[in-house]
């Protein structure tokens, strides 16, 4: 677990998010720890630059429908993107929804 925490702390400086979906009835307390919603993940003196992990236990959504699961899984990603760009003192690029890569035209 310490190696995983170390890697997440290292990755917290990169433009990435980690999404974990817990399947089954296992004890997911370690995954809740990685999610670190209450305070930034730390290991010894090292502290994550930002929260990049979103953990969702599937059992809470197995009767709720795919849209509710997707909303919960993805709810922190926009904030994580904005936080990354703010830390870099930049504005996130605007996405032109009309643009289609050549292979999709």
Backbone as JSON Lines, residues from 0, in Angstrom:
{"i":0,"aa":"X","n":[0.82,-1.19,0.0],"ca":[0.0,0.0,0.0],"c":[0.87,1.26,0.0]}
{"i":1,"aa":"X","n":[1.98,1.22,0.73],"ca":[2.86,2.39,0.76],"c":[3.4,2.73,-0.62]}
{"i":2,"aa":"X","n":[3.71,1.71,-1.42],"ca":[4.22,1.96,-2.77],"c":[3.14,2.62,-3.63]}
{"i":3,"aa":"X","n":[1.9,2.19,-3.47],"ca":[0.79,2.79,-4.2],"c":[0.61,4.25,-3.8]}
{"i":4,"aa":"X","n":[0.63,4.51,-2.49],"ca":[0.5,5.89,-2.01],"c":[1.64,6.75,-2.54]}
{"i":5,"aa":"X","n":[2.85,6.21,-2.51],"ca":[4.01,6.96,-3.03],"c":[3.79,7.32,-4.51]}
{"i":6,"aa":"X","n":[3.33,6.38,-5.3],"ca":[3.13,6.64,-6.73],"c":[2.01,7.66,-6.96]}
{"i":7,"aa":"X","n":[0.96,7.6,-6.16],"ca":[-0.13,8.58,-6.3],"c":[0.36,9.97,-5.93]}
{"i":8,"aa":"X","n":[1.16,10.06,-4.88],"ca":[1.73,11.36,-4.5],"c":[2.6,11.91,-5.63]}
{"i":9,"aa":"X","n":[3.42,11.06,-6.23],"ca":[4.23,11.49,-7.38],"c":[3.34,11.93,-8.53]}
{"i":10,"aa":"X","n":[2.27,11.17,-8.81],"ca":[1.38,11.48,-9.93],"c":[0.54,12.72,-9.69]}
{"i":11,"aa":"X","n":[0.42,13.15,-8.45],"ca":[-0.43,14.31,-8.16],"c":[0.08,15.6,-8.79]}
{"i":12,"aa":"X","n":[1.29,15.57,-9.31],"ca":[1.82,16.74,-10.02],"c":[1.56,16.67,-11.52]}
{"i":13,"aa":"X","n":[0.99,15.58,-11.98],"ca":[0.74,15.36,-13.41],"c":[-0.72,15.64,-13.75]}
{"i":14,"aa":"X","n":[-1.0,15.89,-15.04],"ca":[-2.39,16.12,-15.46],"c":[-3.14,14.8,-15.61]}
{"i":15,"aa":"X","n":[-3.46,14.19,-14.47],"ca":[-4.16,12.91,-14.52],"c":[-5.1,12.76,-13.34]}
{"i":16,"aa":"X","n":[-6.08,11.9,-13.53],"ca":[-6.99,11.5,-12.47],"c":[-7.0,9.99,-12.43]}
{"i":17,"aa":"X","n":[-7.2,9.43,-11.23],"ca":[-7.29,7.99,-11.05],"c":[-8.68,7.67,-10.54]}
{"i":18,"aa":"X","n":[-9.37,6.8,-11.27],"ca":[-10.73,6.41,-10.9],"c":[-10.71,4.94,-10.52]}
{"i":19,"aa":"X","n":[-11.22,4.64,-9.32],"ca":[-11.26,3.27,-8.83],"c":[-12.71,2.92,-8.54]}
{"i":20,"aa":"X","n":[-13.17,1.81,-9.1],"ca":[-14.51,1.31,-8.82],"c":[-14.36,-0.01,-8.08]}
{"i":21,"aa":"X","n":[-14.85,-0.05,-6.85],"ca":[-14.77,-1.26,-6.04],"c":[-15.93,-2.19,-6.36]}
{"i":22,"aa":"X","n":[-15.61,-3.38,-6.81],"ca":[-16.65,-4.36,-7.17],"c":[-16.65,-5.47,-6.13]}
{"i":23,"aa":"X","n":[-17.84,-5.82,-5.64],"ca":[-17.97,-6.89,-4.68],"c":[-18.21,-6.36,-3.28]}
{"i":24,"aa":"X","n":[-18.12,-7.27,-2.31],"ca":[-18.42,-6.93,-0.92],"c":[-17.17,-6.85,-0.05]}
{"i":25,"aa":"X","n":[-16.02,-6.66,-0.65],"ca":[-14.77,-6.59,0.08],"c":[-14.71,-5.34,0.96]}
{"i":26,"aa":"X","n":[-13.75,-5.31,1.85],"ca":[-13.48,-4.13,2.67],"c":[-12.64,-3.17,1.83]}
{"i":27,"aa":"X","n":[-13.21,-2.04,1.48],"ca":[-12.54,-1.07,0.61],"c":[-11.95,0.1,1.4]}
{"i":28,"aa":"X","n":[-11.64,-0.1,2.66],"ca":[-11.13,1.0,3.47],"c":[-9.81,1.55,2.92]}
{"i":29,"aa":"X","n":[-8.97,0.69,2.34],"ca":[-7.73,1.18,1.73],"c":[-8.03,2.08,0.53]}
{"i":30,"aa":"X","n":[-9.06,1.75,-0.23],"ca":[-9.43,2.57,-1.39],"c":[-9.98,3.92,-0.92]}
{"i":31,"aa":"X","n":[-10.74,3.89,0.18],"ca":[-11.24,5.14,0.76],"c":[-10.07,6.02,1.19]}
{"i":32,"aa":"X","n":[-9.05,5.41,1.73],"ca":[-7.85,6.16,2.14],"c":[-7.19,6.81,0.93]}
{"i":33,"aa":"X","n":[-7.09,6.06,-0.18],"ca":[-6.48,6.62,-1.39],"c":[-7.29,7.79,-1.94]}
{"i":34,"aa":"X","n":[-8.6,7.73,-1.78],"ca":[-9.49,8.79,-2.28],"c":[-9.21,10.11,-1.57]}
{"i":35,"aa":"X","n":[-8.88,10.07,-0.33],"ca":[-8.44,11.23,0.46],"c":[-9.28,12.49,0.25]}
{"i":36,"aa":"X","n":[-10.6,12.36,0.37],"ca":[-11.46,13.53,0.2],"c":[-11.32,14.53,1.34]}
{"i":37,"aa":"X","n":[-11.0,14.05,2.55],"ca":[-10.95,14.94,3.72],"c":[-9.62,15.69,3.86]}
{"i":38,"aa":"X","n":[-8.52,15.03,3.49],"ca":[-7.21,15.68,3.53],"c":[-6.33,15.03,2.48]}
{"i":39,"aa":"X","n":[-5.33,15.76,2.04],"ca":[-4.46,15.26,0.97],"c":[-3.71,14.01,1.43]}
{"i":40,"aa":"X","n":[-3.53,13.1,0.51],"ca":[-2.81,11.86,0.76],"c":[-1.37,12.17,1.15]}
{"i":41,"aa":"X","n":[-0.88,11.46,2.16],"ca":[0.5,11.7,2.6],"c":[1.15,10.39,2.99]}
{"i":42,"aa":"X","n":[2.46,10.41,2.95],"ca":[3.28,9.27,3.36],"c":[4.57,9.83,3.92]}
{"i":43,"aa":"X","n":[4.74,9.73,5.23],"ca":[5.89,10.36,5.86],"c":[5.82,11.86,5.64]}
{"i":44,"aa":"X","n":[6.92,12.48,5.22],"ca":[6.91,13.92,5.0],"c":[6.29,14.33,3.65]}
{"i":45,"aa":"X","n":[6.08,13.38,2.77],"ca":[5.54,13.69,1.43],"c":[4.03,13.85,1.47]}
{"i":46,"aa":"X","n":[3.53,14.89,0.83],"ca":[2.1,15.16,0.76],"c":[1.74,15.37,-0.71]}
{"i":47,"aa":"X","n":[0.63,14.78,-1.13],"ca":[0.16,14.96,-2.51],"c":[-0.11,16.43,-2.78]}
{"i":48,"aa":"X","n":[0.16,16.83,-3.99],"ca":[-0.08,18.22,-4.38],"c":[-1.57,18.51,-4.49]}
{"i":49,"aa":"X","n":[-2.34,17.49,-4.9],"ca":[-3.79,17.63,-5.03],"c":[-4.42,16.24,-4.98]}
{"i":50,"aa":"X","n":[-5.71,16.2,-4.77],"ca":[-6.44,14.94,-4.74],"c":[-6.74,14.52,-6.18]}
{"i":51,"aa":"X","n":[-6.2,13.37,-6.6],"ca":[-6.41,12.92,-7.97],"c":[-7.17,11.6,-8.04]}
{"i":52,"aa":"X","n":[-7.58,11.06,-6.88],"ca":[-8.23,9.75,-6.84],"c":[-9.72,9.9,-6.52]}
{"i":53,"aa":"X","n":[-10.54,9.21,-7.28],"ca":[-11.97,9.11,-6.99],"c":[-12.29,7.64,-6.85]}
{"i":54,"aa":"X","n":[-12.77,7.24,-5.67],"ca":[-13.17,5.87,-5.42],"c":[-14.68,5.81,-5.26]}
{"i":55,"aa":"X","n":[-15.29,4.84,-5.93],"ca":[-16.73,4.62,-5.82],"c":[-16.97,3.12,-5.65]}
{"i":56,"aa":"X","n":[-17.65,2.72,-4.56],"ca":[-18.0,1.3,-4.41],"c":[-19.23,0.99,-5.27]}
{"i":57,"aa":"X","n":[-19.08,0.07,-6.18],"ca":[-20.16,-0.27,-7.11],"c":[-21.42,-0.72,-6.38]}
{"i":58,"aa":"X","n":[-21.28,-1.38,-5.24],"ca":[-22.44,-1.91,-4.52],"c":[-23.45,-0.82,-4.16]}
{"i":59,"aa":"X","n":[-22.98,0.41,-4.04],"ca":[-23.91,1.51,-3.74],"c":[-24.73,1.92,-4.95]}
{"i":60,"aa":"X","n":[-24.38,1.43,-6.14],"ca":[-25.06,1.85,-7.37],"c":[-25.62,0.69,-8.18]}
{"i":61,"aa":"X","n":[-25.48,-0.55,-7.69],"ca":[-25.86,-1.69,-8.51],"c":[-27.34,-1.71,-8.86]}
{"i":62,"aa":"X","n":[-28.19,-1.02,-8.08],"ca":[-29.61,-0.94,-8.4],"c":[-30.02,0.46,-8.83]}
{"i":63,"aa":"X","n":[-29.06,1.33,-9.05],"ca":[-29.37,2.74,-9.3],"c":[-29.36,3.12,-10.78]}
{"i":64,"aa":"X","n":[-28.73,2.37,-11.62],"ca":[-28.63,2.75,-13.03],"c":[-27.27,3.3,-13.39]}
{"i":65,"aa":"X","n":[-26.91,3.09,-14.63],"ca":[-25.58,3.47,-15.11],"c":[-25.34,4.97,-15.05]}
{"i":66,"aa":"X","n":[-26.37,5.78,-15.26],"ca":[-26.17,7.23,-15.26],"c":[-25.77,7.75,-13.88]}
{"i":67,"aa":"X","n":[-26.34,7.2,-12.83],"ca":[-25.96,7.63,-11.48],"c":[-24.55,7.18,-11.13]}
{"i":68,"aa":"X","n":[-24.19,5.96,-11.55],"ca":[-22.82,5.48,-11.33],"c":[-21.83,6.37,-12.06]}
{"i":69,"aa":"X","n":[-22.1,6.65,-13.33],"ca":[-21.2,7.5,-14.12],"c":[-21.06,8.88,-13.51]}
{"i":70,"aa":"X","n":[-22.16,9.45,-13.05],"ca":[-22.1,10.79,-12.44],"c":[-21.23,10.78,-11.18]}
{"i":71,"aa":"X","n":[-21.36,9.75,-10.37],"ca":[-20.56,9.67,-9.16],"c":[-19.09,9.43,-9.46]}
{"i":72,"aa":"X","n":[-18.83,8.56,-10.42],"ca":[-17.45,8.23,-10.8],"c":[-16.73,9.45,-11.34]}
{"i":73,"aa":"X","n":[-17.42,10.26,-12.13],"ca":[-16.79,11.38,-12.82],"c":[-16.94,12.73,-12.13]}
{"i":74,"aa":"X","n":[-17.63,12.79,-11.0],"ca":[-17.97,14.1,-10.42],"c":[-16.77,14.94,-10.01]}
{"i":75,"aa":"X","n":[-15.66,14.33,-9.63],"ca":[-14.51,15.11,-9.18],"c":[-13.55,15.49,-10.31]}
{"i":76,"aa":"X","n":[-13.69,14.86,-11.46],"ca":[-12.72,15.08,-12.54],"c":[-12.67,16.53,-13.01]}
{"i":77,"aa":"X","n":[-13.79,17.21,-13.25],"ca":[-13.68,18.61,-13.69],"c":[-12.91,19.49,-12.69]}
{"i":78,"aa":"X","n":[-13.16,19.31,-11.42],"ca":[-12.43,20.07,-10.4],"c":[-10.95,19.73,-10.39]}
{"i":79,"aa":"X","n":[-10.63,18.45,-10.62],"ca":[-9.24,18.04,-10.67],"c":[-8.52,18.67,-11.86]}
{"i":80,"aa":"X","n":[-9.2,18.76,-12.98],"ca":[-8.61,19.39,-14.17],"c":[-8.36,20.87,-13.89]}
{"i":81,"aa":"X","n":[-9.36,21.55,-13.35],"ca":[-9.21,22.98,-13.05],"c":[-8.11,23.22,-12.03]}
{"i":82,"aa":"X","n":[-8.05,22.36,-11.0],"ca":[-7.01,22.52,-9.99],"c":[-5.62,22.36,-10.59]}
{"i":83,"aa":"X","n":[-5.47,21.39,-11.5],"ca":[-4.17,21.21,-12.16],"c":[-3.78,22.47,-12.92]}
{"i":84,"aa":"X","n":[-4.69,23.0,-13.72],"ca":[-4.37,24.18,-14.52],"c":[-4.14,25.4,-13.64]}
{"i":85,"aa":"X","n":[-4.88,25.54,-12.55],"ca":[-4.66,26.66,-11.64],"c":[-3.28,26.58,-11.02]}
{"i":86,"aa":"X","n":[-2.87,25.36,-10.62],"ca":[-1.53,25.18,-10.06],"c":[-0.45,25.56,-11.07]}
{"i":87,"aa":"X","n":[-0.74,25.38,-12.35],"ca":[0.21,25.72,-13.41],"c":[0.07,27.18,-13.84]}
{"i":88,"aa":"X","n":[-0.85,27.92,-13.2],"ca":[-1.15,29.3,-13.55],"c":[-1.57,29.42,-15.01]}
{"i":89,"aa":"X","n":[-2.42,28.5,-15.41],"ca":[-2.94,28.5,-16.78],"c":[-4.45,28.32,-16.76]}
{"i":90,"aa":"X","n":[-5.06,28.62,-17.87],"ca":[-6.5,28.43,-18.04],"c":[-6.7,27.17,-18.87]}
{"i":91,"aa":"X","n":[-7.61,26.28,-18.44],"ca":[-7.85,25.08,-19.26],"c":[-8.29,25.48,-20.67]}
{"i":92,"aa":"X","n":[-7.83,24.75,-21.68],"ca":[-8.24,25.09,-23.05],"c":[-9.73,24.83,-23.23]}
{"i":93,"aa":"X","n":[-10.33,25.64,-24.06],"ca":[-11.74,25.44,-24.37],"c":[-11.89,24.27,-25.33]}
{"i":94,"aa":"X","n":[-12.91,23.49,-25.13],"ca":[-13.17,22.35,-26.01],"c":[-14.23,22.75,-27.02]}
{"i":95,"aa":"X","n":[-13.91,22.59,-28.28],"ca":[-14.88,22.88,-29.34],"c":[-15.59,21.58,-29.67]}
{"i":96,"aa":"X","n":[-16.82,21.45,-29.19],"ca":[-17.58,20.22,-29.39],"c":[-17.89,19.96,-30.86]}
{"i":97,"aa":"X","n":[-17.72,20.95,-31.72],"ca":[-17.98,20.76,-33.15],"c":[-16.8,20.12,-33.86]}
{"i":98,"aa":"X","n":[-15.61,20.18,-33.24],"ca":[-14.41,19.6,-33.84],"c":[-14.49,18.09,-33.84]}
{"i":99,"aa":"X","n":[-14.17,17.48,-34.96],"ca":[-14.07,16.03,-35.06],"c":[-12.73,15.69,-35.68]}
{"i":100,"aa":"X","n":[-11.98,14.81,-35.03],"ca":[-10.72,14.38,-35.64],"c":[-10.99,13.77,-37.01]}
{"i":101,"aa":"X","n":[-10.02,13.84,-37.92],"ca":[-10.23,13.33,-39.28],"c":[-10.74,11.88,-39.32]}
{"i":102,"aa":"X","n":[-10.27,11.04,-38.4],"ca":[-10.69,9.64,-38.44],"c":[-12.16,9.45,-38.06]}
{"i":103,"aa":"X","n":[-12.82,10.49,-37.51],"ca":[-14.22,10.38,-37.11],"c":[-15.14,11.07,-38.11]}
{"i":104,"aa":"X","n":[-14.62,11.69,-39.13],"ca":[-15.46,12.41,-40.08],"c":[-16.0,11.49,-41.15]}
